[in-house]
Amino acid sequence: MQAKENKITGGIIVAAGKKTDPRVLSPLLKIGSITVVKRIVLTFQQAGISPIVIITGYKAEEIEHDLADYGVIFLRNEHYETSQMFDSAKIGLTFLRDKCEQVLFSPVTAALFTPATLQRMLACRAKVVLPSYQGKPGHPLLLANELIPRLLAYDGDRGMRGAIQNLGIESCRLDTDDEGICRNMDDIGRWDALLKKHSQQILHPFLRISIENESLFFNSRTKLLLILIQDTHSVRSACRHIALSYSKAWNMINQLEQALGYAVVARKHGGSNGGKTYLTAEGAQFLAKFQQFEENVRQYAKNEFDRWFINRTFL
């Protein structure tokens, strides 16, 4: 988990793919017992990265189903067949520009870097951090939030690295012993050698934190729904980002309000731009309290897990 003094770091995973390009491996390909895209999500989460945005395109519904319970946000690149990876990255950067202080970016083809490498990158506290292994550049890339407008303005043909070079600022080039940063998923011959090490690195306690009385009325999925309503001012838009049906979302909201005894979501009708949905003051306060409670519980669980299992080599 990120320590309190650390910056809020969001994550972007580009998993749009191309139906017309058979050379591109599917984000749903399994290495070990989990998919490529889920492995990156778990690695990000182990390092305390949040929010995590998945840019989808080809097989979007299948990817959303695979990650439905992992607290990630889905954004679709509707032009995935004709656009480049950097176009998908821009979708994620646009969404996260006002939600975090820095962003980790990775294509779905780089799935075997470790949480320890991410922690080293976060400790650099530079505007741009580029990891390498034996002199070879790799992923993910760490970018300061203040650089996002300039990255979005780049219209060259050299992708993310070209956009970074165009910034004209000094980057922190971090040499690591993590071969996974430069091992793409098309390099099948090296998977087995790295997989065991990577699976050990993402070992962690997995908590599902919820609140209930006679029945469950609030969990991480409801939390994400409220966060997105707060951001988009639209229940329908929020649903699109977390692969949730509109009717199910309102059922969750109604159940929450009934349990709490006050309104959490309010609608503002009319106006030239139509109505908006937003959190009430009480709803926003409840959400903030739950997020702090959740963070405290997860940090305690991680510390205890490390104390009883990792530090004593019982696993």
FIKOLTI-426328 format. One record per residue (C-alpha): residue number from 1; residue in three letters; y, z negated, x negated. Coordinates in nm, 3 decimals, decimal comma, m for minus. Example, Ala and Ser with C-alpha at 12.3 -4.5 7.8 and 13.67 -1.06 7.14 Angstrom:
<site seq="1" type="Ala" y="m0,450" z="m0,780" x="m1,230"/>
<site seq="2" type="Ser" y="m0,106" z="m0,714" x="m1,367"/>
// end
This chain:
<site seq="1" type="Met" y="0,000" z="0,000" x="0,000"/>
<site seq="2" type="Gln" y="0,359" z="0,051" x="m0,104"/>
<site seq="3" type="Ala" y="0,528" z="m0,265" x="m0,222"/>
<site seq="4" type="Lys" y="0,837" z="m0,369" x="m0,031"/>
<site seq="5" type="Glu" y="1,068" z="m0,280" x="m0,317"/>
<site seq="6" type="Asn" y="0,929" z="0,073" x="m0,329"/>
<site seq="7" type="Lys" y="1,096" z="0,366" x="m0,161"/>
<site seq="8" type="Ile" y="0,970" z="0,494" x="0,173"/>
<site seq="9" type="Thr" y="0,758" z="0,795" x="0,079"/>
<site seq="10" type="Gly" y="0,645" z="1,059" x="0,327"/>
<site seq="11" type="Gly" y="0,370" z="1,313" x="0,270"/>
<site seq="12" type="Ile" y="0,336" z="1,684" x="0,343"/>
<site seq="13" type="Ile" y="m0,005" z="1,855" x="0,342"/>
<site seq="14" type="Val" y="0,003" z="2,230" x="0,398"/>
<site seq="15" type="Ala" y="m0,315" z="2,331" x="0,580"/>
<site seq="16" type="Ala" y="m0,196" z="2,641" x="0,766"/>
<site seq="17" type="Gly" y="m0,439" z="2,891" x="0,614"/>
<site seq="18" type="Lys" y="m0,476" z="3,258" x="0,699"/>
<site seq="19" type="Lys" y="m0,739" z="3,407" x="0,927"/>
<site seq="20" type="Thr" y="m0,703" z="3,740" x="0,750"/>
<site seq="21" type="Asp" y="m0,758" z="3,601" x="0,399"/>
<site seq="22" type="Pro" y="m1,126" z="3,514" x="0,343"/>
<site seq="23" type="Arg" y="m1,048" z="3,383" x="m0,007"/>
<site seq="24" type="Val" y="m0,867" z="3,081" x="0,137"/>
<site seq="25" type="Leu" y="m1,106" z="2,790" x="0,186"/>
<site seq="26" type="Ser" y="m1,089" z="2,606" x="0,515"/>
<site seq="27" type="Pro" y="m0,922" z="2,263" x="0,535"/>
<site seq="28" type="Leu" y="m1,229" z="2,171" x="0,741"/>
<site seq="29" type="Leu" y="m1,469" z="2,239" x="0,455"/>
<site seq="30" type="Lys" y="m1,660" z="1,921" x="0,373"/>
<site seq="31" type="Ile" y="m1,680" z="1,781" x="0,024"/>
<site seq="32" type="Gly" y="m1,895" z="1,476" x="0,026"/>
<site seq="33" type="Ser" y="m1,918" z="1,371" x="0,390"/>
<site seq="34" type="Ile" y="m1,554" z="1,435" x="0,491"/>
<site seq="35" type="Thr" y="m1,330" z="1,738" x="0,521"/>
<site seq="36" type="Val" y="m1,091" z="1,850" x="0,251"/>
<site seq="37" type="Val" y="m0,783" z="1,769" x="0,460"/>
<site seq="38" type="Lys" y="m0,914" z="1,424" x="0,558"/>
<site seq="39" type="Arg" y="m0,979" z="1,343" x="0,193"/>
<site seq="40" type="Ile" y="m0,614" z="1,411" x="0,106"/>
<site seq="41" type="Val" y="m0,496" z="1,204" x="0,404"/>
<site seq="42" type="Leu" y="m0,710" z="0,908" x="0,291"/>
<site seq="43" type="Thr" y="m0,575" z="0,941" x="m0,063"/>
<site seq="44" type="Phe" y="m0,217" z="0,942" x="0,064"/>
<site seq="45" type="Gln" y="m0,284" z="0,645" x="0,291"/>
<site seq="46" type="Gln" y="m0,447" z="0,450" x="0,009"/>
<site seq="47" type="Ala" y="m0,122" z="0,487" x="m0,186"/>
<site seq="48" type="Gly" y="0,087" z="0,372" x="0,112"/>
<site seq="49" type="Ile" y="0,232" z="0,714" x="0,199"/>
<site seq="50" type="Ser" y="0,379" z="0,725" x="0,551"/>
<site seq="51" type="Pro" y="0,460" z="0,922" x="0,758"/>
<site seq="52" type="Ile" y="0,211" z="1,197" x="0,672"/>
<site seq="53" type="Val" y="0,276" z="1,544" x="0,813"/>
<site seq="54" type="Ile" y="0,005" z="1,811" x="0,836"/>
<site seq="55" type="Ile" y="0,128" z="2,171" x="0,863"/>
<site seq="56" type="Thr" y="m0,131" z="2,366" x="1,060"/>
<site seq="57" type="Gly" y="m0,179" z="2,728" x="1,161"/>
<site seq="58" type="Tyr" y="m0,524" z="2,884" x="1,158"/>
<site seq="59" type="Lys" y="m0,777" z="2,653" x="1,328"/>
<site seq="60" type="Ala" y="m0,495" z="2,414" x="1,420"/>
<site seq="61" type="Glu" y="m0,685" z="2,259" x="1,713"/>
<site seq="62" type="Glu" y="m0,990" z="2,185" x="1,498"/>
<site seq="63" type="Ile" y="m0,779" z="2,019" x="1,229"/>
<site seq="64" type="Glu" y="m0,599" z="1,812" x="1,493"/>
<site seq="65" type="His" y="m0,934" z="1,699" x="1,633"/>
<site seq="66" type="Asp" y="m1,062" z="1,607" x="1,285"/>
<site seq="67" type="Leu" y="m0,759" z="1,384" x="1,218"/>
<site seq="68" type="Ala" y="m0,677" z="1,263" x="1,569"/>
<site seq="69" type="Asp" y="m0,740" z="0,896" x="1,484"/>
<site seq="70" type="Tyr" y="m0,573" z="0,889" x="1,143"/>
<site seq="71" type="Gly" y="m0,211" z="0,836" x="1,243"/>
<site seq="72" type="Val" y="m0,078" z="1,167" x="1,109"/>
<site seq="73" type="Ile" y="0,179" z="1,406" x="1,256"/>
<site seq="74" type="Phe" y="0,097" z="1,771" x="1,320"/>
<site seq="75" type="Leu" y="0,351" z="2,052" x="1,288"/>
<site seq="76" type="Arg" y="0,248" z="2,411" x="1,349"/>
<site seq="77" type="Asn" y="0,353" z="2,715" x="1,153"/>
<site seq="78" type="Glu" y="0,333" z="2,972" x="1,431"/>
<site seq="79" type="His" y="0,377" z="3,252" x="1,175"/>
<site seq="80" type="Tyr" y="0,102" z="3,138" x="0,939"/>
<site seq="81" type="Glu" y="m0,052" z="3,485" x="0,910"/>
<site seq="82" type="Thr" y="0,264" z="3,646" x="0,773"/>
<site seq="83" type="Ser" y="0,433" z="3,357" x="0,593"/>
<site seq="84" type="Gln" y="0,379" z="3,190" x="0,256"/>
<site seq="85" type="Met" y="0,284" z="2,834" x="0,168"/>
<site seq="86" type="Phe" y="0,645" z="2,749" x="0,087"/>
<site seq="87" type="Asp" y="0,745" z="2,848" x="0,441"/>
<site seq="88" type="Ser" y="0,499" z="2,587" x="0,570"/>
<site seq="89" type="Ala" y="0,634" z="2,335" x="0,320"/>
<site seq="90" type="Lys" y="0,985" z="2,395" x="0,457"/>
<site seq="91" type="Ile" y="0,865" z="2,299" x="0,805"/>
<site seq="92" type="Gly" y="0,748" z="1,965" x="0,670"/>
<site seq="93" type="Leu" y="1,060" z="1,909" x="0,461"/>
<site seq="94" type="Thr" y="1,284" z="1,977" x="0,761"/>
<site seq="95" type="Phe" y="1,096" z="1,723" x="0,969"/>
<site seq="96" type="Leu" y="1,095" z="1,450" x="0,702"/>
<site seq="97" type="Arg" y="1,447" z="1,493" x="0,563"/>
<site seq="98" type="Asp" y="1,588" z="1,195" x="0,756"/>
<site seq="99" type="Lys" y="1,271" z="0,985" x="0,778"/>
<site seq="100" type="Cys" y="1,200" z="0,882" x="0,420"/>
<site seq="101" type="Glu" y="1,355" z="0,852" x="0,077"/>
<site seq="102" type="Gln" y="1,113" z="1,082" x="m0,105"/>
<site seq="103" type="Val" y="0,827" z="1,318" x="m0,024"/>
<site seq="104" type="Leu" y="0,488" z="1,395" x="m0,176"/>
<site seq="105" type="Phe" y="0,386" z="1,758" x="m0,129"/>
<site seq="106" type="Ser" y="0,036" z="1,901" x="m0,166"/>
<site seq="107" type="Pro" y="m0,144" z="2,215" x="m0,055"/>
<site seq="108" type="Val" y="m0,479" z="2,147" x="0,108"/>
<site seq="109" type="Thr" y="m0,653" z="2,325" x="m0,182"/>
<site seq="110" type="Ala" y="m0,582" z="2,028" x="m0,412"/>
<site seq="111" type="Ala" y="m0,793" z="1,745" x="m0,273"/>
<site seq="112" type="Leu" y="m0,929" z="1,543" x="m0,564"/>
<site seq="113" type="Phe" y="m0,628" z="1,370" x="m0,718"/>
<site seq="114" type="Thr" y="m0,655" z="0,991" x="m0,700"/>
<site seq="115" type="Pro" y="m0,446" z="0,714" x="m0,540"/>
<site seq="116" type="Ala" y="m0,391" z="0,571" x="m0,890"/>
<site seq="117" type="Thr" y="m0,215" z="0,893" x="m0,991"/>
<site seq="118" type="Leu" y="0,008" z="0,872" x="m0,685"/>
<site seq="119" type="Gln" y="0,102" z="0,514" x="m0,773"/>
<site seq="120" type="Arg" y="0,199" z="0,624" x="m1,124"/>
<site seq="121" type="Met" y="0,411" z="0,904" x="m0,980"/>
<site seq="122" type="Leu" y="0,589" z="0,665" x="m0,743"/>
<site seq="123" type="Ala" y="0,662" z="0,430" x="m1,032"/>
<site seq="124" type="Cys" y="0,850" z="0,705" x="m1,220"/>
<site seq="125" type="Arg" y="1,152" z="0,674" x="m0,989"/>
<site seq="126" type="Ala" y="1,273" z="1,023" x="m1,077"/>
<site seq="127" type="Lys" y="1,413" z="1,287" x="m0,841"/>
<site seq="128" type="Val" y="1,128" z="1,525" x="m0,925"/>
<site seq="129" type="Val" y="0,789" z="1,418" x="m1,062"/>
<site seq="130" type="Leu" y="0,543" z="1,687" x="m1,174"/>
<site seq="131" type="Pro" y="0,196" z="1,565" x="m1,278"/>
<site seq="132" type="Ser" y="m0,014" z="1,739" x="m1,542"/>
<site seq="133" type="Tyr" y="m0,361" z="1,712" x="m1,694"/>
<site seq="134" type="Gln" y="m0,406" z="1,817" x="m2,057"/>
<site seq="135" type="Gly" y="m0,084" z="2,015" x="m2,029"/>
<site seq="136" type="Lys" y="m0,184" z="2,191" x="m1,705"/>
<site seq="137" type="Pro" y="0,052" z="2,141" x="m1,407"/>
<site seq="138" type="Gly" y="m0,095" z="2,024" x="m1,079"/>
<site seq="139" type="His" y="m0,039" z="1,863" x="m0,739"/>
<site seq="140" type="Pro" y="0,098" z="1,674" x="m0,559"/>
<site seq="141" type="Leu" y="0,469" z="1,701" x="m0,635"/>
<site seq="142" type="Leu" y="0,712" z="1,415" x="m0,572"/>
<site seq="143" type="Leu" y="1,059" z="1,512" x="m0,447"/>
<site seq="144" type="Ala" y="1,365" z="1,298" x="m0,369"/>
<site seq="145" type="Asn" y="1,499" z="1,325" x="m0,016"/>
<site seq="146" type="Glu" y="1,846" z="1,420" x="m0,141"/>
<site seq="147" type="Leu" y="1,702" z="1,745" x="m0,282"/>
<site seq="148" type="Ile" y="1,561" z="1,865" x="0,050"/>
<site seq="149" type="Pro" y="1,870" z="2,062" x="0,166"/>
<site seq="150" type="Arg" y="1,875" z="2,257" x="m0,161"/>
<site seq="151" type="Leu" y="1,500" z="2,320" x="m0,147"/>
<site seq="152" type="Leu" y="1,534" z="2,449" x="0,208"/>
<site seq="153" type="Ala" y="1,812" z="2,684" x="0,099"/>
<site seq="154" type="Tyr" y="1,593" z="2,852" x="m0,165"/>
<site seq="155" type="Asp" y="1,494" z="3,204" x="m0,057"/>
<site seq="156" type="Gly" y="1,331" z="3,331" x="m0,375"/>
<site seq="157" type="Asp" y="0,972" z="3,450" x="m0,412"/>
<site seq="158" type="Arg" y="0,837" z="3,183" x="m0,650"/>
<site seq="159" type="Gly" y="0,745" z="2,921" x="m0,392"/>
<site seq="160" type="Met" y="0,793" z="2,547" x="m0,429"/>
<site seq="161" type="Arg" y="0,794" z="2,547" x="m0,809"/>
<site seq="162" type="Gly" y="1,054" z="2,824" x="m0,810"/>
<site seq="163" type="Ala" y="1,267" z="2,620" x="m0,571"/>
<site seq="164" type="Ile" y="1,237" z="2,317" x="m0,800"/>
<site seq="165" type="Gln" y="1,331" z="2,520" x="m1,108"/>
<site seq="166" type="Asn" y="1,629" z="2,658" x="m0,916"/>
<site seq="167" type="Leu" y="1,762" z="2,303" x="m0,874"/>
<site seq="168" type="Gly" y="1,855" z="2,296" x="m1,241"/>
<site seq="169" type="Ile" y="1,775" z="1,927" x="m1,283"/>
<site seq="170" type="Glu" y="1,547" z="1,753" x="m1,529"/>
<site seq="171" type="Ser" y="1,202" z="1,669" x="m1,392"/>
<site seq="172" type="Cys" y="0,973" z="1,385" x="m1,491"/>
<site seq="173" type="Arg" y="0,662" z="1,552" x="m1,628"/>
<site seq="174" type="Leu" y="0,388" z="1,292" x="m1,597"/>
<site seq="175" type="Asp" y="0,079" z="1,344" x="m1,812"/>
<site seq="176" type="Thr" y="m0,230" z="1,194" x="m1,649"/>
<site seq="177" type="Asp" y="m0,602" z="1,166" x="m1,715"/>
<site seq="178" type="Asp" y="m0,668" z="1,279" x="m1,356"/>
<site seq="179" type="Glu" y="m0,844" z="1,615" x="m1,365"/>
<site seq="180" type="Gly" y="m0,823" z="1,627" x="m0,986"/>
<site seq="181" type="Ile" y="m0,453" z="1,716" x="m0,990"/>
<site seq="182" type="Cys" y="m0,521" z="2,065" x="m1,124"/>
<site seq="183" type="Arg" y="m0,866" z="2,126" x="m0,978"/>
<site seq="184" type="Asn" y="m0,833" z="2,353" x="m0,677"/>
<site seq="185" type="Met" y="m1,099" z="2,362" x="m0,411"/>
<site seq="186" type="Asp" y="m1,198" z="2,714" x="m0,513"/>
<site seq="187" type="Asp" y="m1,327" z="2,567" x="m0,840"/>
<site seq="188" type="Ile" y="m1,663" z="2,477" x="m0,689"/>
<site seq="189" type="Gly" y="m1,838" z="2,423" x="m1,019"/>
<site seq="190" type="Arg" y="m1,638" z="2,108" x="m1,094"/>
<site seq="191" type="Trp" y="m1,657" z="1,936" x="m0,755"/>
<site seq="192" type="Asp" y="m1,963" z="1,722" x="m0,820"/>
<site seq="193" type="Ala" y="m1,825" z="1,586" x="m1,146"/>
<site seq="194" type="Leu" y="m1,507" z="1,465" x="m0,976"/>
<site seq="195" type="Leu" y="m1,635" z="1,371" x="m0,631"/>
<site seq="196" type="Lys" y="m1,803" z="1,041" x="m0,719"/>
<site seq="197" type="Lys" y="m1,495" z="0,918" x="m0,907"/>
<site seq="198" type="His" y="m1,266" z="1,021" x="m0,625"/>
<site seq="199" type="Ser" y="m1,478" z="0,858" x="m0,353"/>
<site seq="200" type="Gln" y="m1,469" z="0,531" x="m0,547"/>
<site seq="201" type="Gln" y="m1,089" z="0,554" x="m0,573"/>
<site seq="202" type="Ile" y="m1,038" z="0,593" x="m0,198"/>
<site seq="203" type="Leu" y="m1,260" z="0,294" x="m0,117"/>
<site seq="204" type="His" y="m1,052" z="0,072" x="0,109"/>
<site seq="205" type="Pro" y="m1,065" z="m0,151" x="0,417"/>
<site seq="206" type="Phe" y="m1,002" z="0,057" x="0,729"/>
<site seq="207" type="Leu" y="m0,826" z="m0,143" x="0,999"/>
<site seq="208" type="Arg" y="m0,762" z="m0,046" x="1,360"/>
<site seq="209" type="Ile" y="m0,492" z="m0,284" x="1,478"/>
<site seq="210" type="Ser" y="m0,436" z="m0,314" x="1,851"/>
<site seq="211" type="Ile" y="m0,296" z="m0,553" x="2,111"/>
<site seq="212" type="Glu" y="m0,477" z="m0,635" x="2,433"/>
<site seq="213" type="Asn" y="m0,490" z="m0,880" x="2,720"/>
<site seq="214" type="Glu" y="m0,754" z="m0,799" x="2,982"/>
<site seq="215" type="Ser" y="m0,767" z="m0,453" x="2,826"/>
<site seq="216" type="Leu" y="m0,623" z="m0,276" x="2,524"/>
<site seq="217" type="Phe" y="m0,265" z="m0,162" x="2,585"/>
<site seq="218" type="Phe" y="m0,121" z="m0,084" x="2,239"/>
<site seq="219" type="Asn" y="m0,269" z="0,066" x="1,922"/>
<site seq="220" type="Ser" y="m0,172" z="0,292" x="1,633"/>
<site seq="221" type="Arg" y="m0,180" z="0,601" x="1,855"/>
<site seq="222" type="Thr" y="0,061" z="0,444" x="2,104"/>
<site seq="223" type="Lys" y="0,278" z="0,339" x="1,811"/>
<site seq="224" type="Leu" y="0,296" z="0,695" x="1,681"/>
<site seq="225" type="Leu" y="0,378" z="0,822" x="2,031"/>
<site seq="226" type="Leu" y="0,675" z="0,583" x="2,052"/>
<site seq="227" type="Ile" y="0,794" z="0,675" x="1,703"/>
<site seq="228" type="Leu" y="0,796" z="1,043" x="1,796"/>
<site seq="229" type="Ile" y="0,966" z="0,983" x="2,131"/>
<site seq="230" type="Gln" y="1,234" z="0,796" x="1,938"/>
<site seq="231" type="Asp" y="1,271" z="1,097" x="1,708"/>
<site seq="232" type="Thr" y="1,236" z="1,393" x="1,946"/>
<site seq="233" type="His" y="1,368" z="1,236" x="2,270"/>
<site seq="234" type="Ser" y="1,087" z="1,419" x="2,447"/>
<site seq="235" type="Val" y="0,743" z="1,297" x="2,552"/>
<site seq="236" type="Arg" y="0,617" z="1,655" x="2,563"/>
<site seq="237" type="Ser" y="0,734" z="1,728" x="2,207"/>
<site seq="238" type="Ala" y="0,586" z="1,400" x="2,085"/>
<site seq="239" type="Cys" y="0,251" z="1,496" x="2,239"/>
<site seq="240" type="Arg" y="0,246" z="1,828" x="2,055"/>
<site seq="241" type="His" y="0,287" z="1,648" x="1,723"/>
<site seq="242" type="Ile" y="m0,012" z="1,416" x="1,772"/>
<site seq="243" type="Ala" y="m0,252" z="1,637" x="1,971"/>
<site seq="244" type="Leu" y="m0,218" z="1,426" x="2,288"/>
<site seq="245" type="Ser" y="m0,209" z="1,547" x="2,647"/>
<site seq="246" type="Tyr" y="0,112" z="1,491" x="2,843"/>
<site seq="247" type="Ser" y="m0,064" z="1,305" x="3,125"/>
<site seq="248" type="Lys" y="m0,251" z="1,082" x="2,880"/>
<site seq="249" type="Ala" y="0,077" z="0,995" x="2,707"/>
<site seq="250" type="Trp" y="0,238" z="0,879" x="3,030"/>
<site seq="251" type="Asn" y="m0,073" z="0,679" x="3,119"/>
<site seq="252" type="Met" y="m0,042" z="0,502" x="2,782"/>
<site seq="253" type="Ile" y="0,329" z="0,434" x="2,838"/>
<site seq="254" type="Asn" y="0,274" z="0,304" x="3,192"/>
<site seq="255" type="Gln" y="m0,009" z="0,077" x="3,077"/>
<site seq="256" type="Leu" y="0,209" z="m0,060" x="2,796"/>
<site seq="257" type="Glu" y="0,504" z="m0,128" x="3,027"/>
<site seq="258" type="Gln" y="0,281" z="m0,299" x="3,282"/>
<site seq="259" type="Ala" y="0,136" z="m0,528" x="3,014"/>
<site seq="260" type="Leu" y="0,475" z="m0,615" x="2,862"/>
<site seq="261" type="Gly" y="0,658" z="m0,654" x="3,190"/>
<site seq="262" type="Tyr" y="0,958" z="m0,440" x="3,093"/>
<site seq="263" type="Ala" y="1,053" z="m0,075" x="3,045"/>
<site seq="264" type="Val" y="0,974" z="0,074" x="2,705"/>
<site seq="265" type="Val" y="1,073" z="0,435" x="2,774"/>
<site seq="266" type="Ala" y="1,366" z="0,560" x="2,981"/>
<site seq="267" type="Arg" y="1,470" z="0,903" x="3,102"/>
<site seq="268" type="Lys" y="1,823" z="1,038" x="3,103"/>
<site seq="269" type="His" y="1,854" z="1,319" x="3,355"/>
<site seq="270" type="Gly" y="2,093" z="1,611" x="3,381"/>
<site seq="271" type="Gly" y="2,345" z="1,761" x="3,144"/>
<site seq="272" type="Ser" y="2,374" z="2,116" x="3,017"/>
<site seq="273" type="Asn" y="2,088" z="2,060" x="2,773"/>
<site seq="274" type="Gly" y="1,856" z="1,901" x="3,027"/>
<site seq="275" type="Gly" y="1,721" z="1,546" x="3,033"/>
<site seq="276" type="Lys" y="1,609" z="1,330" x="2,745"/>
<site seq="277" type="Thr" y="1,355" z="1,055" x="2,700"/>
<site seq="278" type="Tyr" y="1,426" z="0,765" x="2,470"/>
<site seq="279" type="Leu" y="1,311" z="0,412" x="2,390"/>
<site seq="280" type="Thr" y="1,489" z="0,127" x="2,562"/>
<site seq="281" type="Ala" y="1,641" z="m0,145" x="2,343"/>
<site seq="282" type="Glu" y="1,344" z="m0,368" x="2,428"/>
<site seq="283" type="Gly" y="1,100" z="m0,085" x="2,352"/>
<site seq="284" type="Ala" y="1,258" z="m0,015" x="2,013"/>
<site seq="285" type="Gln" y="1,250" z="m0,386" x="1,929"/>
<site seq="286" type="Phe" y="0,883" z="m0,413" x="2,028"/>
<site seq="287" type="Leu" y="0,798" z="m0,110" x="1,813"/>
<site seq="288" type="Ala" y="0,982" z="m0,250" x="1,510"/>
<site seq="289" type="Lys" y="0,805" z="m0,585" x="1,543"/>
<site seq="290" type="Phe" y="0,464" z="m0,420" x="1,570"/>
<site seq="291" type="Gln" y="0,531" z="m0,204" x="1,264"/>
<site seq="292" type="Gln" y="0,623" z="m0,512" x="1,060"/>
<site seq="293" type="Phe" y="0,321" z="m0,701" x="1,193"/>
<site seq="294" type="Glu" y="0,094" z="m0,407" x="1,110"/>
<site seq="295" type="Glu" y="0,233" z="m0,377" x="0,757"/>
<site seq="296" type="Asn" y="0,184" z="m0,750" x="0,694"/>
<site seq="297" type="Val" y="m0,176" z="m0,741" x="0,821"/>
<site seq="298" type="Arg" y="m0,264" z="m0,433" x="0,615"/>
<site seq="299" type="Gln" y="m0,112" z="m0,579" x="0,300"/>
<site seq="300" type="Tyr" y="m0,302" z="m0,905" x="0,350"/>
<site seq="301" type="Ala" y="m0,626" z="m0,715" x="0,417"/>
<site seq="302" type="Lys" y="m0,583" z="m0,505" x="0,103"/>
<site seq="303" type="Asn" y="m0,514" z="m0,809" x="m0,112"/>
<site seq="304" type="Glu" y="m0,819" z="m0,991" x="0,026"/>
<site seq="305" type="Phe" y="m1,039" z="m0,682" x="m0,008"/>
<site seq="306" type="Asp" y="m0,937" z="m0,643" x="m0,372"/>
<site seq="307" type="Arg" y="m0,991" z="m1,015" x="m0,436"/>
<site seq="308" type="Trp" y="m1,338" z="m1,035" x="m0,283"/>
<site seq="309" type="Phe" y="m1,481" z="m0,693" x="m0,363"/>
<site seq="310" type="Ile" y="m1,288" z="m0,482" x="m0,614"/>
<site seq="311" type="Asn" y="m1,193" z="m0,753" x="m0,862"/>
<site seq="312" type="Arg" y="m1,543" z="m0,904" x="m0,845"/>
<site seq="313" type="Thr" y="m1,716" z="m0,564" x="m0,873"/>
<site seq="314" type="Phe" y="m1,932" z="m0,627" x="m0,565"/>
<site seq="315" type="Leu" y="m1,889" z="m0,263" x="m0,460"/>
// end
